[in-house]
Amino acid sequence: MDDGSASAAVAEPSAAPSGLHHVELWVPDLAGALPAWRWLLETMGWAPFQDWEDGRSRRLGDVYVVMEQRRRVAQPRGAMTQPRAHRRPA
C-alpha cells in the first residue's frame, strides 16, 4: 500500500565500475566546489582518500576521483594525454 510518503533508498555500493581507473575534476575554486562534491560523493559511498594543497581525492574500491584546483581549467587540445601531477593510489 502506498501511503504517499516519499522515501529515498540509497543503494550500498559493492564496487566501482569495472575498467575505470580514475576521474579528474578540474575546478577554478576548490574551496567553493568541495561542499557540493563532498556531499554527492559521500552519498554515493566514496571515502576520503588523499588531501593536498590544491586537491582532494576520494576512493571507491580500486577507482578514485580527483578534484584539483586549476587556475586555467580549459587545456589545449591533447592535454589529456600528458602525464598528470596528481597523486595516485599506492
Long-range contacts (C-beta under 8 A, 24 or more apart in sequence): 10-43, 10-44, 12-45, 13-44, 13-45, 13-60, 13-61, 15-60, 15-61, 16-60, 16-61, 16-62, 16-63, 17-63, 20-63, 21-62, 21-63, 22-63, 22-64, 22-65, 22-66, 22-88, 23-63, 23-64, 23-65, 23-66, 24-65, 24-66, 24-68, 24-84, 24-86, 25-65, 25-66, 25-67, 25-68, 26-68, 26-69, 26-70, 26-73, 27-67, 27-68, 27-69, 27-70, 27-73, 28-69, 28-70, 28-71, 28-73, 29-69, 30-54, 30-55, 30-56, 30-67, 30-68, 30-69, 33-67, 34-67, 37-67, 41-65, 49-89, 50-87, 52-87, 55-86, 55-87, 57-86, 57-87, 59-89, 62-89, 64-89
